Amino acid sequence: MTEVVVSREFTVPADQVWAVLANFGDISWAPGMDRIELIGEGVGMTRRIFMPEMEPIDEVLQSIDHQARELRYTIPHGNPMPVTDYLAGPRVTAIDDTRCRVDWFGEFVPAGASETESAEAVKGIYAMMLQWLDEHLAQSA
């Protein structure tokens, strides 16, 4: 099992960042998707992401802890990264009343690529997601 973490600080309160991430069914802050289809609700729900020229990506909410401000999800179908047995999710930690840090963690088994290549691909996705989140929060301010 390979583990990676990408972290980023935000100059907004932790609860504001968590409000965006905790709404698992709404990932409109991440560009490039044609549409999202929601299947179910709460833990166990699937957000099926449709992107141009790709098979749908199913992300399944495995757990959510509002007090700890963290959630975990799997991608059992359509994972575009070179990995299997994938479990990931963000955790939001307050630094003070106006700043926080998001740690996006993932664990997986490399598939079709070396461990280093798989880890770099996953970290690249997390860095991109955190950038989009930062841009969304800046536009919402």
C-alpha positions as CSV (number, residue, x, y, z in Angstrom):
1,M,0.0,0.0,0.0
2,T,1.3,3.4,-1.0
3,E,0.3,6.5,0.9
4,V,0.6,10.2,-0.2
5,V,-0.5,13.5,1.3
6,V,-0.7,16.9,-0.3
7,S,-1.2,19.9,2.0
8,R,-2.2,23.5,1.4
9,E,-3.0,26.4,3.7
10,F,-6.0,28.7,3.1
11,T,-6.7,32.2,4.3
12,V,-10.3,31.4,5.2
13,P,-11.8,29.8,8.3
14,A,-11.8,26.0,8.6
15,D,-15.6,25.8,8.8
16,Q,-15.9,27.7,5.5
17,V,-13.6,25.3,3.7
18,W,-15.2,22.3,5.3
19,A,-18.7,23.5,4.2
20,V,-17.5,23.2,0.6
21,L,-15.8,19.8,1.0
22,A,-18.4,18.2,3.2
23,N,-21.1,18.7,0.5
24,F,-19.9,15.5,-1.2
25,G,-22.7,15.7,-3.8
26,D,-21.6,19.1,-5.1
27,I,-18.2,19.3,-6.7
28,S,-19.1,22.1,-9.0
29,W,-16.0,24.0,-7.7
30,A,-13.8,21.6,-9.7
31,P,-13.9,22.5,-13.5
32,G,-13.9,20.2,-16.5
33,M,-16.9,18.0,-15.8
34,D,-19.8,17.6,-18.1
35,R,-22.2,16.6,-15.3
36,I,-22.5,14.8,-12.0
37,E,-25.1,12.1,-11.2
38,L,-25.8,11.4,-7.6
39,I,-26.8,7.9,-6.5
40,G,-28.1,7.6,-2.9
41,E,-27.3,10.0,-0.1
42,G,-25.1,10.2,2.9
43,V,-22.4,7.6,3.6
44,G,-22.5,5.1,0.8
45,M,-23.7,7.6,-1.8
46,T,-22.0,7.7,-5.2
47,R,-21.1,10.8,-7.2
48,R,-20.7,9.7,-10.8
49,I,-18.6,12.2,-12.6
50,F,-18.9,12.5,-16.4
51,M,-15.9,14.1,-18.1
52,P,-15.3,14.6,-21.8
53,E,-14.0,11.5,-23.6
54,M,-13.7,9.4,-20.5
55,E,-15.7,6.7,-18.9
56,P,-17.7,7.9,-15.8
57,I,-15.8,8.0,-12.5
58,D,-17.7,6.7,-9.5
59,E,-16.6,8.2,-6.2
60,V,-18.3,6.6,-3.2
61,L,-18.4,8.3,0.2
62,Q,-17.1,5.9,2.8
63,S,-17.2,8.1,5.9
64,I,-17.7,11.7,7.0
65,D,-16.8,13.2,10.4
66,H,-18.0,16.7,10.7
67,Q,-16.3,17.2,14.1
68,A,-12.9,16.2,12.8
69,R,-13.7,17.8,9.4
70,E,-12.7,14.9,7.3
71,L,-14.2,12.5,4.8
72,R,-13.0,9.4,3.0
73,Y,-14.1,8.1,-0.4
74,T,-13.2,5.3,-2.8
75,I,-13.2,5.1,-6.6
76,P,-14.5,1.6,-7.4
77,H,-15.2,2.3,-11.1
78,G,-13.5,4.5,-13.7
79,N,-10.5,5.5,-11.7
80,P,-8.4,7.5,-14.2
81,M,-5.2,7.2,-12.1
82,P,-2.8,4.2,-12.3
83,V,-4.0,2.7,-9.0
84,T,-6.3,0.2,-7.4
85,D,-7.6,-0.3,-3.9
86,Y,-7.9,3.5,-3.6
87,L,-9.1,5.3,-0.5
88,A,-8.7,9.1,-0.2
89,G,-10.1,12.2,1.3
90,P,-9.4,15.6,2.7
91,R,-9.1,16.8,6.3
92,V,-9.5,20.4,7.3
93,T,-7.5,21.7,10.3
94,A,-7.9,25.2,11.8
95,I,-4.7,27.1,12.2
96,D,-6.5,30.0,13.8
97,D,-9.8,31.8,13.4
98,T,-9.0,33.0,9.8
99,R,-6.7,30.3,8.4
100,C,-6.7,26.6,7.9
101,R,-4.8,23.7,6.3
102,V,-6.3,21.0,4.1
103,D,-4.4,17.7,4.0
104,W,-5.6,15.5,1.1
105,F,-4.5,12.0,1.7
106,G,-4.6,8.9,-0.4
107,E,-3.7,5.2,-0.1
108,F,-3.6,2.8,-3.0
109,V,-1.8,0.0,-4.8
110,P,0.0,1.1,-7.9
111,A,-1.3,-0.5,-11.1
112,G,0.2,-0.2,-14.5
113,A,2.9,2.2,-13.3
114,S,5.7,2.3,-10.8
115,E,5.0,3.3,-7.2
116,T,6.8,6.6,-7.9
117,E,4.8,7.3,-11.1
118,S,1.5,6.4,-9.4
119,A,2.3,8.5,-6.3
120,E,3.2,11.5,-8.5
121,A,0.0,11.1,-10.6
122,V,-2.1,11.0,-7.4
123,K,-0.3,14.0,-5.8
124,G,-0.8,16.0,-9.0
125,I,-4.5,15.4,-8.9
126,Y,-4.6,16.5,-5.2
127,A,-2.6,19.6,-5.9
128,M,-4.9,20.5,-8.7
129,M,-8.0,19.9,-6.5
130,L,-6.6,22.1,-3.8
131,Q,-5.8,24.9,-6.4
132,W,-9.4,24.7,-7.7
133,L,-10.7,24.8,-4.1
134,D,-8.6,27.9,-3.4
135,E,-9.8,29.6,-6.6
136,H,-13.4,28.8,-5.7
137,L,-13.1,30.2,-2.2
138,A,-11.5,33.4,-3.5
139,Q,-14.4,33.9,-5.9
140,S,-16.9,33.3,-3.1
141,A,-15.3,35.9,-0.8
